[in-house]
Amino acid sequence: NKETADMFVGDSLELEATILPADATNKEIRWTSSNSEIASVENGRVTALKAGDVTINATSVDGNITAQCKIVVVVPVTGVELDKTTADMKRGEKLQLNASVLPADATNQEVIWSVSDDSKATVENGLVTAIGGGEVVVTATTVDGDFEASCTVTVIVPVTGIELDITDVTI
């Protein structure tokens, strides 16, 4: 009753196979999985065990006719963490932030990086470049589930010199 399906680890799905013609004498079906470590099948009931792609076959005992359902088993994202939550940087410095998508075996590990004020810092693939003084929040957002983790970066602009308004005075 399905040609494709997406499942999460731990989910079950009931597949139904219809023997044709309807008045066929032997309606017995043999169910198999192309990889029983990814998904098992018993009497049409598919159980997702771990992430991956698998094909479930329903084969008639009489005539050896097969119908297939391609299944993608995914592990959903439950969160994201950064290796730092705060950092101090001087203007011009670079800092690599690392995001860990949870769980570690989640199917989609992709994150999108952003900054709250790109006049103070930029970020590309977690590499933060300090530009202007002040605080900026760097955020990693998961593509799957929109989970966020952030790091508050304080960009310090160091003193590079001192000027006096008067350099020579006679009193």
N, CA and C atoms as an extended XYZ file, in Angstrom:
513
Properties=species:S:1:pos:R:3:atomname:S:1:resname:S:1:resid:I:1 pbc="F F F"
N         0.815       -1.202        0.000 N   ASN     1
C         0.000        0.000        0.000 CA  ASN     1
C         0.858        1.266        0.000 C   ASN     1
N         2.211        1.135        0.024 N   LYS     2
C         3.119        2.287       -0.052 CA  LYS     2
C         4.323        1.901       -0.898 C   LYS     2
N         4.834        2.877       -1.646 N   GLU     3
C         6.062        2.654       -2.412 CA  GLU     3
C         7.271        3.236       -1.692 C   GLU     3
N         7.043        4.291       -0.881 N   THR     4
C         8.107        4.916       -0.107 CA  THR     4
C         7.541        5.350        1.238 C   THR     4
N         8.437        5.462        2.211 N   ALA     5
C         8.028        5.955        3.528 CA  ALA     5
C         9.262        6.444        4.276 C   ALA     5
N         9.078        7.467        5.090 N   ASP     6
C        10.116        7.951        6.003 CA  ASP     6
C         9.688        7.565        7.413 C   ASP     6
N        10.641        7.087        8.184 N   MET     7
C        10.347        6.663        9.550 CA  MET     7
C        11.430        7.171       10.488 C   MET     7
N        11.068        7.359       11.748 N   PHE     8
C        12.029        7.669       12.794 CA  PHE     8
C        12.413        6.372       13.496 C   PHE     8
N        13.630        6.330       14.037 N   VAL     9
C        14.073        5.157       14.789 CA  VAL     9
C        13.056        4.888       15.896 C   VAL     9
N        12.643        3.628       16.016 N   GLY    10
C        11.680        3.222       17.038 CA  GLY    10
C        10.245        3.184       16.546 C   GLY    10
N         9.957        3.828       15.410 N   ASP    11
C         8.592        3.825       14.862 CA  ASP    11
C         8.266        2.491       14.216 C   ASP    11
N         6.972        2.239       14.104 N   SER    12
C         6.473        1.073       13.377 CA  SER    12
C         5.524        1.537       12.294 C   SER    12
N         5.428        0.740       11.256 N   LEU    13
C         4.582        1.047       10.107 CA  LEU    13
C         3.965       -0.252        9.628 C   LEU    13
N         2.670       -0.240        9.350 N   GLU    14
C         1.966       -1.415        8.866 CA  GLU    14
C         1.834       -1.328        7.354 C   GLU    14
N         2.483       -2.246        6.638 N   LEU    15
C         2.347       -2.335        5.186 CA  LEU    15
C         1.327       -3.421        4.855 C   LEU    15
N         0.541       -3.160        3.833 N   GLU    16
C        -0.445       -4.137        3.389 CA  GLU    16
C        -0.141       -4.510        1.950 C   GLU    16
N        -0.110       -5.801        1.676 N   ALA    17
C         0.123       -6.300        0.327 CA  ALA    17
C        -1.161       -6.962       -0.174 C   ALA    17
N        -1.524       -6.658       -1.395 N   THR    18
C        -2.726       -7.221       -1.997 CA  THR    18
C        -2.320       -8.134       -3.147 C   THR    18
N        -2.698       -9.395       -3.073 N   ILE    19
C        -2.407      -10.373       -4.119 CA  ILE    19
C        -3.395      -10.160       -5.268 C   ILE    19
N        -2.857      -10.185       -6.475 N   LEU    20
C        -3.695      -10.053       -7.667 CA  LEU    20
C        -3.537      -11.311       -8.506 C   LEU    20
N        -4.584      -11.825       -9.082 N   PRO    21
C        -5.949      -11.333       -8.985 CA  PRO    21
C        -6.553      -11.651       -7.618 C   PRO    21
N        -7.650      -11.015       -7.334 N   ALA    22
C        -8.301      -11.171       -6.035 CA  ALA    22
C        -8.705      -12.613       -5.755 C   ALA    22
N        -8.941      -13.403       -6.810 N   ASP    23
C        -9.372      -14.791       -6.606 CA  ASP    23
C        -8.214      -15.783       -6.718 C   ASP    23
N        -6.964      -15.296       -6.570 N   ALA    24
C        -5.811      -16.196       -6.601 CA  ALA    24
C        -5.948      -17.228       -5.496 C   ALA    24
N        -5.531      -18.459       -5.780 N   THR    25
C        -5.689      -19.562       -4.836 CA  THR    25
C        -4.770      -19.409       -3.623 C   THR    25
N        -3.486      -19.139       -3.847 N   ASN    26
C        -2.512      -19.041       -2.756 CA  ASN    26
C        -2.180      -17.562       -2.532 C   ASN    26
N        -2.649      -17.010       -1.432 N   LYS    27
C        -2.427      -15.596       -1.125 CA  LYS    27
C        -1.328      -15.387       -0.083 C   LYS    27
N        -0.499      -16.396        0.113 N   GLU    28
C         0.568      -16.303        1.110 CA  GLU    28
C         1.672      -15.366        0.611 C   GLU    28
N         2.163      -14.531        1.539 N   ILE    29
C         3.196      -13.540        1.220 CA  ILE    29
C         4.383      -13.757        2.145 C   ILE    29
N         5.598      -13.630        1.566 N   ARG    30
C         6.838      -13.714        2.331 CA  ARG    30
C         7.396      -12.288        2.425 C   ARG    30
N         7.640      -11.798        3.648 N   TRP    31
C         8.137      -10.442        3.883 CA  TRP    31
C         9.629      -10.491        4.191 C   TRP    31
N        10.413       -9.596        3.552 N   THR    32
C        11.850       -9.529        3.832 CA  THR    32
C        12.308       -8.066        3.851 C   THR    32
N        13.410       -7.847        4.555 N   SER    33
C        14.044       -6.535        4.611 CA  SER    33
C        15.415       -6.655        3.955 C   SER    33
N        15.801       -5.641        3.172 N   SER    34
C        17.129       -5.667        2.535 CA  SER    34
C        18.244       -5.490        3.568 C   SER    34
N        17.901       -4.953        4.744 N   ASN    35
C        18.885       -4.813        5.815 CA  ASN    35
C        18.124       -4.830        7.144 C   ASN    35
N        18.115       -5.990        7.777 N   SER    36
C        17.332       -6.146        9.010 CA  SER    36
C        17.931       -5.417       10.202 C   SER    36
N        19.150       -4.859       10.058 N   GLU    37
C        19.708       -4.033       11.132 CA  GLU    37
C        19.105       -2.621       11.089 C   GLU    37
N        18.671       -2.177        9.923 N   ILE    38
C        18.053       -0.855        9.780 CA  ILE    38
C        16.562       -0.925       10.074 C   ILE    38
N        15.871       -1.915        9.490 N   ALA    39
C        14.435       -2.092        9.734 CA  ALA    39
C        14.091       -3.560        9.606 C   ALA    39
N        13.304       -4.032       10.545 N   SER    40
C        12.843       -5.420       10.493 CA  SER    40
C        11.402       -5.422       10.009 C   SER    40
N        10.959       -6.584        9.509 N   VAL    41
C         9.573       -6.708        9.053 CA  VAL    41
C         9.047       -8.085        9.422 C   VAL    41
N         7.824       -8.096        9.930 N   GLU    42
C         7.152       -9.343       10.260 CA  GLU    42
C         5.680       -9.185        9.932 C   GLU    42
N         5.200      -10.009        9.020 N   ASN    43
C         3.799       -9.965        8.576 CA  ASN    43
C         3.363       -8.567        8.152 C   ASN    43
N         4.280       -7.820        7.522 N   GLY    44
C         3.954       -6.489        7.019 CA  GLY    44
C         4.200       -5.371        8.013 C   GLY    44
N         4.505       -5.696        9.258 N   ARG    45
C         4.764       -4.667       10.266 CA  ARG    45
C         6.264       -4.363       10.265 C   ARG    45
N         6.601       -3.120        9.878 N   VAL    46
C         7.988       -2.684        9.770 CA  VAL    46
C         8.353       -1.925       11.045 C   VAL    46
N         9.513       -2.251       11.603 N   THR    47
C        10.017       -1.546       12.780 CA  THR    47
C        11.362       -0.932       12.428 C   THR    47
N        11.472        0.395       12.590 N   ALA    48
C        12.708        1.125       12.294 CA  ALA    48
C        13.677        0.956       13.461 C   ALA    48
N        14.896        0.469       13.168 N   LEU    49
C        15.861        0.156       14.220 CA  LEU    49
C        17.024        1.136       14.303 C   LEU    49
N        17.533        1.575       13.139 N   LYS    50
C        18.617        2.552       13.134 CA  LYS    50
C        18.597        3.286       11.802 C   LYS    50
N        19.306        4.410       11.748 N   ALA    51
C        19.282        5.273       10.568 CA  ALA    51
C        19.834        4.552        9.346 C   ALA    51
N        19.208        4.825        8.198 N   GLY    52
C        19.667        4.263        6.932 CA  GLY    52
C        18.522        4.075        5.964 C   GLY    52
N        18.853        3.539        4.794 N   ASP    53
C        17.862        3.248        3.760 CA  ASP    53
C        17.689        1.740        3.675 C   ASP    53
N        16.458        1.318        3.461 N   VAL    54
C        16.155       -0.108        3.408 CA  VAL    54
C        14.994       -0.322        2.433 C   VAL    54
N        14.950       -1.504        1.841 N   THR    55
C        13.832       -1.875        0.971 CA  THR    55
C        13.109       -3.046        1.625 C   THR    55
N        11.801       -2.904        1.779 N   ILE    56
C        10.961       -3.972        2.304 CA  ILE    56
C        10.304       -4.646        1.103 C   ILE    56
N        10.425       -5.963        1.034 N   ASN    57
C         9.870       -6.733       -0.070 CA  ASN    57
C         8.717       -7.592        0.410 C   ASN    57
N         7.642       -7.583       -0.370 N   ALA    58
C         6.523       -8.499       -0.168 CA  ALA    58
C         6.503       -9.389       -1.405 C   ALA    58
N         6.772      -10.691       -1.203 N   THR    59
C         6.896      -11.616       -2.332 CA  THR    59
C         5.847      -12.714       -2.207 C   THR    59
N         5.130      -12.933       -3.293 N   SER    60
C         4.121      -13.993       -3.281 CA  SER    60
C         4.821      -15.342       -3.287 C   SER    60
N         4.318      -16.274       -2.482 N   VAL    61
C         4.865      -17.619       -2.451 CA  VAL    61
C         4.574      -18.300       -3.791 C   VAL    61
N         3.404      -18.069       -4.322 N   ASP    62
C         3.007      -18.620       -5.617 CA  ASP    62
C         3.360      -17.606       -6.709 C   ASP    62
N         4.285      -17.922       -7.555 N   GLY    63
C         4.633      -17.051       -8.673 CA  GLY    63
C         5.838      -16.172       -8.413 C   GLY    63
N         6.254      -16.034       -7.165 N   ASN    64
C         7.442      -15.247       -6.813 CA  ASN    64
C         7.372      -13.809       -7.339 C   ASN    64
N         6.203      -13.187       -7.238 N   ILE    65
C         5.992      -11.802       -7.653 CA  ILE    65
C         6.287      -10.905       -6.444 C   ILE    65
N         7.044       -9.793       -6.681 N   THR    66
C         7.483       -8.943       -5.574 CA  THR    66
C         6.995       -7.509       -5.732 C   THR    66
N         6.569       -6.935       -4.610 N   ALA    67
C         6.282       -5.497       -4.510 CA  ALA    67
C         7.241       -4.945       -3.461 C   ALA    67
N         7.675       -3.687       -3.651 N   GLN    68
C         8.677       -3.119       -2.748 CA  GLN    68
C         8.226       -1.784       -2.167 C   GLN    68
N         8.739       -1.508       -0.985 N   CYS    69
C         8.572       -0.205       -0.347 CA  CYS    69
C         9.956        0.242        0.116 C   CYS    69
N        10.398        1.380       -0.406 N   LYS    70
C        11.696        1.933       -0.003 CA  LYS    70
C        11.465        2.813        1.221 C   LYS    70
N        12.246        2.558        2.278 N   ILE    71
C        12.066        3.269        3.545 CA  ILE    71
C        13.371        3.955        3.928 C   ILE    71
N        13.250        5.210        4.363 N   VAL    72
C        14.384        5.961        4.897 CA  VAL    72
C        14.133        6.111        6.399 C   VAL    72
N        15.051        5.560        7.189 N   VAL    73
C        14.944        5.662        8.643 CA  VAL    73
C        15.878        6.783        9.093 C   VAL    73
N        15.312        7.748        9.812 N   VAL    74
C        16.103        8.892       10.255 CA  VAL    74
C        16.108        8.981       11.776 C   VAL    74
N        17.183        9.578       12.291 N   VAL    75
C        17.276        9.887       13.722 CA  VAL    75
C        17.068       11.387       13.830 C   VAL    75
N        15.978       11.844       14.471 N   PRO    76
C        15.698       13.277       14.537 CA  PRO    76
C        16.646       14.015       15.479 C   PRO    76
N        16.846       15.287       15.189 N   VAL    77
C        17.661       16.154       16.038 CA  VAL    77
C        16.847       16.505       17.285 C   VAL    77
N        17.510       16.486       18.447 N   THR    78
C        16.841       16.855       19.696 CA  THR    78
C        17.439       18.105       20.330 C   THR    78
N        18.542       18.606       19.746 N   GLY    79
C        19.160       19.809       20.296 CA  GLY    79
C        20.494       20.087       19.652 C   GLY    79
N        21.146       21.153       20.138 N   VAL    80
C        22.471       21.529       19.661 CA  VAL    80
C        23.204       22.218       20.803 C   VAL    80
N        24.514       22.004       20.870 N   GLU    81
C        25.348       22.647       21.887 CA  GLU    81
C        26.560       23.259       21.212 C   GLU    81
N        27.065       24.354       21.806 N   LEU    82
C        28.313       24.956       21.341 CA  LEU    82
C        29.405       24.670       22.352 C   LEU    82
N        30.653       24.646       21.887 N   ASP    83
C        31.766       24.384       22.795 CA  ASP    83
C        32.093       25.578       23.682 C   ASP    83
N        31.553       26.767       23.352 N   LYS    84
C        31.712       27.961       24.196 CA  LYS    84
C        30.373       28.689       24.254 C   LYS    84
N        30.079       29.281       25.418 N   THR    85
C        28.864       30.101       25.541 CA  THR    85
C        29.204       31.576       25.667 C   THR    85
N        30.461       31.877       26.015 N   THR    86
C        30.936       33.263       26.060 CA  THR    86
C        32.380       33.282       25.563 C   THR    86
N        32.760       34.441       25.023 N   ALA    87
C        34.151       34.598       24.573 CA  ALA    87
C        34.487       36.073       24.488 C   ALA    87
N        35.736       36.401       24.785 N   ASP    88
C        36.266       37.751       24.600 CA  ASP    88
C        37.251       37.694       23.447 C   ASP    88
N        37.120       38.642       22.533 N   MET    89
C        38.006       38.693       21.371 CA  MET    89
C        38.456       40.130       21.141 C   MET    89
N        39.647       40.282       20.596 N   LYS    90
C        40.102       41.600       20.164 CA  LYS    90
C        39.724       41.773       18.701 C   LYS    90
N        39.493       43.026       18.330 N   ARG    91
C        39.156       43.305       16.940 CA  ARG    91
C        40.230       42.700       16.037 C   ARG    91
N        39.786       42.011       14.987 N   GLY    92
C        40.691       41.374       14.044 CA  GLY    92
C        40.985       39.915       14.355 C   GLY    92
N        40.709       39.469       15.571 N   GLU    93
C        40.948       38.067       15.926 CA  GLU    93
C        39.882       37.162       15.321 C   GLU    93
N        40.251       35.877       15.234 N   LYS    94
C        39.328       34.850       14.763 CA  LYS    94
C        39.182       33.790       15.852 C   LYS    94
N        37.986       33.209       15.923 N   LEU    95
C        37.693       32.165       16.902 CA  LEU    95
C        36.826       31.113       16.236 C   LEU    95
N        37.234       29.850       16.330 N   GLN    96
C        36.433       28.757       15.772 CA  GLN    96
C        35.489       28.219       16.836 C   GLN    96
N        34.170       28.339       16.588 N   LEU    97
C        33.167       27.727       17.455 CA  LEU    97
C        32.764       26.396       16.833 C   LEU    97
N        32.515       25.415       17.682 N   ASN    98
C        32.118       24.091       17.207 CA  ASN    98
C        30.745       23.743       17.756 C   ASN    98
N        29.846       23.355       16.860 N   ALA    99
C        28.489       22.961       17.240 CA  ALA    99
C        28.401       21.442       17.264 C   ALA    99
N        27.733       20.910       18.282 N   SER   100
C        27.476       19.473       18.383 CA  SER   100
C        25.970       19.262       18.316 C   SER   100
N        25.527       18.633       17.235 N   VAL   101
C        24.107       18.331       17.072 CA  VAL   101
C        23.788       17.099       17.900 C   VAL   101
N        22.663       17.139       18.599 N   LEU   102
C        22.250       16.037       19.477 CA  LEU   102
C        21.016       15.341       18.912 C   LEU   102
N        20.951       14.019       19.018 N   PRO   103
C        22.010       13.131       19.465 CA  PRO   103
C        23.129       13.068       18.426 C   PRO   103
N        24.249       12.502       18.821 N   ALA   104
C        25.426       12.447       17.936 CA  ALA   104
C        25.146       11.686       16.648 C   ALA   104
N        24.176       10.756       16.666 N   ASP   105
C        23.862        9.985       15.460 CA  ASP   105
C        22.646       10.529       14.710 C   ASP   105
N        22.244       11.781       15.007 N   ALA   106
C        21.127       12.396       14.275 CA  ALA   106
C        21.452       12.392       12.789 C   ALA   106
N        20.455       12.148       11.984 N   THR   107
C        20.660       12.023       10.546 CA  THR   107
C        21.145       13.319        9.921 C   THR   107
N        20.523       14.440       10.271 N   ASN   108
C        20.892       15.726        9.674 CA  ASN   108
C        21.721       16.523       10.680 C   ASN   108
N        23.013       16.601       10.448 N   GLN   109
C        23.946       17.280       11.345 CA  GLN   109
C        24.164       18.748       10.960 C   GLN   109
N        23.461       19.226        9.949 N   GLU   110
C        23.708       20.575        9.419 CA  GLU   110
C        23.186       21.673       10.356 C   GLU   110
N        24.004       22.733       10.516 N   VAL   111
C        23.595       23.919       11.267 CA  VAL   111
C        23.802       25.158       10.402 C   VAL   111
N        23.019       26.180       10.687 N   ILE   112
C        23.145       27.481       10.030 CA  ILE   112
C        23.660       28.460       11.071 C   ILE   112
N        24.713       29.202       10.717 N   TRP   113
C        25.353       30.146       11.631 CA  TRP   113
C        24.856       31.553       11.344 C   TRP   113
N        24.694       32.342       12.414 N   SER   114
C        24.294       33.743       12.260 CA  SER   114
C        24.859       34.569       13.406 C   SER   114
N        24.896       35.906       13.192 N   VAL   115
C        25.325       36.849       14.228 CA  VAL   115
C        24.236       37.888       14.413 C   VAL   115
N        24.142       38.427       15.619 N   SER   116
C        23.106       39.419       15.912 CA  SER   116
C        23.445       40.792       15.340 C   SER   116
N        24.733       41.079       15.102 N   ASP   117
C        25.147       42.387       14.579 CA  ASP   117
C        26.417       42.193       13.762 C   ASP   117
N        26.264       42.210       12.432 N   ASP   118
C        27.429       41.935       11.585 CA  ASP   118
C        28.394       43.108       11.465 C   ASP   118
N        28.114       44.213       12.177 N   SER   119
C        29.101       45.299       12.233 CA  SER   119
C        30.120       45.039       13.354 C   SER   119
N        29.811       44.064       14.218 N   LYS   120
C        30.707       43.733       15.326 CA  LYS   120
C        31.466       42.431       15.085 C   LYS   120
N        30.839       41.500       14.361 N   ALA   121
C        31.491       40.223       14.061 CA  ALA   121
C        30.785       39.558       12.893 C   ALA   121
N        31.516       38.666       12.221 N   THR   122
C        30.929       37.829       11.183 CA  THR   122
C        31.191       36.381       11.561 C   THR   122
N        30.425       35.476       10.952 N   VAL   123
C        30.619       34.055       11.207 CA  VAL   123
C        30.389       33.290        9.910 C   VAL   123
N        31.291       32.331        9.670 N   GLU   124
C        31.154       31.443        8.522 CA  GLU   124
C        31.628       30.065        8.940 C   GLU   124
N        30.700       29.088        8.882 N   ASN   125
C        31.010       27.715        9.316 CA  ASN   125
C        31.580       27.679       10.729 C   ASN   125
N        31.093       28.565       11.590 N   GLY   126
C        31.538       28.601       12.983 CA  GLY   126
C        32.769       29.432       13.239 C   GLY   126
N        33.415       29.938       12.187 N   LEU   127
C        34.606       30.770       12.359 CA  LEU   127
C        34.164       32.220       12.533 C   LEU   127
N        34.366       32.740       13.748 N   VAL   128
C        33.950       34.099       14.096 CA  VAL   128
C        35.128       35.038       13.860 C   VAL   128
N        34.856       36.159       13.191 N   THR   129
C        35.857       37.201       12.996 CA  THR   129
C        35.359       38.462       13.683 C   THR   129
N        36.135       38.968       14.650 N   ALA   130
C        35.772       40.180       15.390 CA  ALA   130
C        36.066       41.400       14.523 C   ALA   130
N        35.065       42.306       14.438 N   ILE   131
C        35.200       43.487       13.573 CA  ILE   131
C        35.142       44.784       14.360 C   ILE   131
N        34.089       44.960       15.158 N   GLY   132
C        33.895       46.210       15.883 CA  GLY   132
C        33.608       45.970       17.344 C   GLY   132
N        33.824       46.974       18.169 N   GLY   133
C        33.671       46.835       19.611 CA  GLY   133
C        32.245       46.611       20.067 C   GLY   133
N        32.092       45.838       21.143 N   GLY   134
C        30.793       45.603       21.761 CA  GLY   134
C        30.449       44.132       21.837 C   GLY   134
N        29.201       43.866       22.232 N   GLU   135
C        28.725       42.492       22.358 CA  GLU   135
C        27.949       42.070       21.125 C   GLU   135
N        28.111       40.811       20.763 N   VAL   136
C        27.388       40.218       19.647 CA  VAL   136
C        27.075       38.774       20.015 C   VAL   136
N        25.928       38.294       19.569 N   VAL   137
C        25.534       36.915       19.842 CA  VAL   137
C        25.687       36.105       18.558 C   VAL   137
N        26.469       35.030       18.653 N   VAL   138
C        26.662       34.110       17.529 CA  VAL   138
C        25.774       32.905       17.798 C   VAL   138
N        24.949       32.532       16.804 N   THR   139
C        23.973       31.463       16.989 CA  THR   139
C        24.149       30.368       15.947 C   THR   139
N        24.047       29.122       16.411 N   ALA   140
C        24.004       27.945       15.530 CA  ALA   140
C        22.589       27.389       15.616 C   ALA   140
N        21.916       27.260       14.464 N   THR   141
C        20.545       26.761       14.401 CA  THR   141
C        20.522       25.489       13.564 C   THR   141
N        19.937       24.421       14.107 N   THR   142
C        19.877       23.164       13.361 CA  THR   142
C        18.879       23.291       12.216 C   THR   142
N        19.202       22.679       11.091 N   VAL   143
C        18.294       22.659        9.949 CA  VAL   143
C        17.090       21.779       10.283 C   VAL   143
N        17.335       20.660       10.966 N   ASP   144
C        16.267       19.760       11.399 CA  ASP   144
C        15.826       20.178       12.797 C   ASP   144
N        14.650       20.727       12.915 N   GLY   145
C        14.077       21.042       14.218 CA  GLY   145
C        14.265       22.454       14.712 C   GLY   145
N        15.088       23.260       14.050 N   ASP   146
C        15.313       24.654       14.446 CA  ASP   146
C        15.744       24.814       15.902 C   ASP   146
N        16.584       23.928       16.395 N   PHE   147
C        17.147       24.076       17.743 CA  PHE   147
C        18.297       25.071       17.667 C   PHE   147
N        18.475       25.850       18.744 N   GLU   148
C        19.505       26.888       18.746 CA  GLU   148
C        20.420       26.786       19.958 C   GLU   148
N        21.674       27.186       19.722 N   ALA   149
C        22.645       27.372       20.800 CA  ALA   149
C        23.405       28.644       20.446 C   ALA   149
N        23.797       29.410       21.477 N   SER   150
C        24.460       30.675       21.173 CA  SER   150
C        25.661       30.925       22.079 C   SER   150
N        26.502       31.824       21.590 N   CYS   151
C        27.702       32.248       22.309 CA  CYS   151
C        27.722       33.771       22.279 C   CYS   151
N        27.828       34.388       23.442 N   THR   152
C        27.930       35.845       23.514 CA  THR   152
C        29.405       36.223       23.424 C   THR   152
N        29.724       36.993       22.385 N   VAL   153
C        31.101       37.396       22.136 CA  VAL   153
C        31.243       38.881       22.457 C   VAL   153
N        32.227       39.223       23.276 N   THR   154
C        32.541       40.616       23.555 CA  THR   154
C        33.781       40.966       22.748 C   THR   154
N        33.591       41.914       21.817 N   VAL   155
C        34.706       42.339       20.979 CA  VAL   155
C        35.339       43.548       21.645 C   VAL   155
N        36.617       43.414       21.967 N   ILE   156
C        37.368       44.464       22.646 CA  ILE   156
C        38.216       45.187       21.607 C   ILE   156
N        38.094       46.508       21.610 N   VAL   157
C        38.934       47.309       20.722 CA  VAL   157
C        40.059       47.859       21.588 C   VAL   157
N        41.275       47.365       21.408 N   PRO   158
C        42.383       47.785       22.266 CA  PRO   158
C        42.840       49.208       21.946 C   PRO   158
N        43.397       49.839       22.944 N   VAL   159
C        43.973       51.172       22.776 CA  VAL   159
C        45.214       51.044       21.907 C   VAL   159
N        45.319       51.917       20.905 N   THR   160
C        46.485       51.859       20.017 CA  THR   160
C        47.365       53.091       20.153 C   THR   160
N        46.924       54.049       20.945 N   GLY   161
C        47.733       55.243       21.128 CA  GLY   161
C        46.989       56.267       21.962 C   GLY   161
N        47.693       57.357       22.280 N   ILE   162
C        47.102       58.477       23.029 CA  ILE   162
C        47.529       59.755       22.341 C   ILE   162
N        46.588       60.672       22.197 N   GLU   163
C        46.892       61.987       21.646 CA  GLU   163
C        46.480       63.045       22.658 C   GLU   163
N        47.285       64.069       22.788 N   LEU   164
C        46.940       65.208       23.628 CA  LEU   164
C        46.529       66.353       22.718 C   LEU   164
N        45.617       67.172       23.221 N   ASP   165
C        45.168       68.299       22.404 CA  ASP   165
C        46.213       69.431       22.376 C   ASP   165
N        47.066       69.453       23.393 N   ILE   166
C        48.137       70.443       23.439 CA  ILE   166
C        49.429       69.675       23.705 C   ILE   166
N        50.426       69.945       22.919 N   THR   167
C        51.688       69.224       23.105 CA  THR   167
C        52.793       70.085       23.701 C   THR   167
N        52.674       71.407       23.572 N   ASP   168
C        53.721       72.291       24.099 CA  ASP   168
C        53.036       73.539       24.667 C   ASP   168
N        53.232       73.796       25.970 N   VAL   169
C        52.600       74.936       26.615 CA  VAL   169
C        53.630       75.635       27.486 C   VAL   169
N        53.582       76.983       27.466 N   THR   170
C        54.431       77.777       28.351 CA  THR   170
C        53.488       78.453       29.333 C   THR   170
N        53.783       78.299       30.634 N   ILE   171
C        52.946       78.900       31.675 CA  ILE   171
C        53.725       79.957       32.426 C   ILE   171
